[in-house]
Amino acid sequence: MHVGVKSWWTVPAEEPEHALPAAAGQAGLVSQLRPLVRELSEPGELVLDPFAGWGTTLVACSVEGRRGIGFEVNPERAKEAGRRLASYPGQEMRCGDARALPLEADSVDLVLCDLPYFGTGLDTDSADPGQLYALREYDVYLDALDEAFTRIAQVMRPGAHAVIAVQNRRIEGAFVPLAWDAARVLSRRLTLGDERIHLYERPVGGDDPMVSNRAHEYLLMATKR
Ligand SMILES: C[S@@+](CC[C@H](N)C(=O)[O-])C[C@H]1O[C@@H](n2cnc3c(N)ncnc32)[C@H](O)[C@@H]1O
C-alpha cells in the first residue's frame, strides 16, 4: 500500500487552532491525521471513526473537506465531541458501539481510529456494556475487538483503507503486545498492507528500560479486498 511514503514520521506539534488540551494524551492530533486523510481518501468521501472519542478525526476531516462520521460509546464524551464539532462543518458525531454500527454495508471510504487500549484504568466504572476500556480479561477484550473489526469491515466499500493506531503496552510490569495482537485480529477481517510508526517528541519517564518509555505508536494499515 502506498509504497513511497516513509514508514515512520515524527508527529509535529498540534495546530494551535485545533488543540484540545483537556484530552491531551488520550486524543489524537489533527496534525497527524490530516496527511492520512489526504493520502487515503478523496474530497467529499465518507470517513468513519468507530472509536471517535473527542472527535479529532472528524476535525481533520472537516479541515480536509471530507465527510466524517464518528461513533463514541461514552455518552458524555460523545456530547463533548459534538460541541467541539459545532464549528467544523460536514461532520456527524453519534453515541454508539463500534460493534453495532448503524451504517449501510460497503458505504465507507476510509476508516481512521485510535483503539481504546486494554488496561488503561480509564472509564473503569462505566456501566455501559459496550465500553472496551472496562474489560478486565485480555482475551475478552481481543474478542470485542474482533467483533468491532467484523462490523467495520462490513461497512467499508471494497478497496477502502483502514488505519488503526495502537501501541504495545506495559501493564503491571509485563509487556503486552497489544499492537501485534490487534494486527492479528484485524487480519481476520481485512488485508493487512503495512505498518507505519508515529514518533512523539515527548519526555519519557525515568531511565529504567523495563518501565515504559514508549513514545511511538503503530498505525496498522489494512484494505478491504
Ligand atoms: C483512544 S480514544 C479515541 C480518541 C479519538 N481518536 C480522539 O482523538 O478524540 C478511544 C475511545 O473509544 C471509546 N470506546 C470504547 N469502547 C467503544 C465501543 N465499543 N464503541 C465505540 N467507542 C468505544 C472510548 O470511550 C474512547 O473514548
The ligand as an SDF file (V2000), in Angstrom:
LIG
                    3D

 27 29  0  0  0  0  0  0  0  0999 V2000
   -8.2870    6.4780   22.3250 C   0  0  0  0  0  0  0  0  0  0  0  0
   -9.9100    7.0740   22.4980 S   0  0  0  0  0  0  0  0  0  0  0  0
  -10.1910    7.8290   20.9190 C   0  0  0  0  0  0  0  0  0  0  0  0
   -9.7420    9.2550   20.8570 C   0  0  0  0  0  0  0  0  0  0  0  0
  -10.0170    9.8690   19.4990 C   0  0  0  0  0  0  0  0  0  0  0  0
   -9.1790    9.2670   18.4820 N   0  0  0  0  0  0  0  0  0  0  0  0
   -9.7260   11.3550   19.5380 C   0  0  0  0  0  0  0  0  0  0  0  0
   -8.6410   11.7500   19.1090 O   0  0  0  0  0  0  0  0  0  0  0  0
  -10.5560   12.1330   20.0080 O   0  0  0  0  0  0  0  0  0  0  0  0
  -10.8820    5.6090   22.3450 C   0  0  0  0  0  0  0  0  0  0  0  0
  -12.3620    5.8590   22.5700 C   0  0  0  0  0  0  0  0  0  0  0  0
  -13.0720    4.6520   22.2720 O   0  0  0  0  0  0  0  0  0  0  0  0
  -14.2540    4.6640   23.0850 C   0  0  0  0  0  0  0  0  0  0  0  0
  -14.8610    3.3350   23.0770 N   0  0  0  0  0  0  0  0  0  0  0  0
  -14.5970    2.2900   23.8900 C   0  0  0  0  0  0  0  0  0  0  0  0
  -15.3690    1.2340   23.5530 N   0  0  0  0  0  0  0  0  0  0  0  0
  -16.1190    1.6190   22.4770 C   0  0  0  0  0  0  0  0  0  0  0  0
  -17.0840    0.9670   21.6600 C   0  0  0  0  0  0  0  0  0  0  0  0
  -17.4680   -0.3080   21.8840 N   0  0  0  0  0  0  0  0  0  0  0  0
  -17.6330    1.6630   20.6330 N   0  0  0  0  0  0  0  0  0  0  0  0
  -17.3030    2.9650   20.4150 C   0  0  0  0  0  0  0  0  0  0  0  0
  -16.4140    3.6370   21.1800 N   0  0  0  0  0  0  0  0  0  0  0  0
  -15.8030    2.9670   22.1810 C   0  0  0  0  0  0  0  0  0  0  0  0
  -13.7380    5.1290   24.4290 C   0  0  0  0  0  0  0  0  0  0  0  0
  -14.7870    5.5960   25.2550 O   0  0  0  0  0  0  0  0  0  0  0  0
  -12.7310    6.2270   23.9880 C   0  0  0  0  0  0  0  0  0  0  0  0
  -13.3370    7.4810   24.0220 O   0  0  0  0  0  0  0  0  0  0  0  0
  1  2  1  0
  2  3  1  0
  2 10  1  0
  3  4  1  0
  4  5  1  0
  5  6  1  0
  5  7  1  0
  7  8  2  0
  7  9  1  0
 10 11  1  0
 11 12  1  0
 11 26  1  0
 12 13  1  0
 13 14  1  0
 13 24  1  0
 14 15  1  0
 14 23  1  0
 15 16  2  0
 16 17  1  0
 17 18  1  0
 17 23  2  0
 18 19  1  0
 18 20  2  0
 20 21  1  0
 21 22  2  0
 22 23  1  0
 24 25  1  0
 24 26  1  0
 26 27  1  0
M  CHG  2   2   1   9  -1
M  END
$$$$
